[in-house]
């Protein structure tokens, strides 16, 4: 019976991990996908703009 007690924790963790992955995959997209994508695009554009502004400030100095 030692093998059963040795196998139970990994099996339980695997089941919970599979459930977590399924929840993550199912919550991707949906109604908020466009809003989330727009927020990420805006953040990336802001970072890129800051990077270009600091690069042009260095070349002018």
Secondary structure, DSSP 8 states (H G I E B T S, - for coil): -HHHHHHHHHHHHHHHHHHHHHHHHHHSSSTTHHHHHHHHHHHHHHHHHHHHHHHHHHHH-
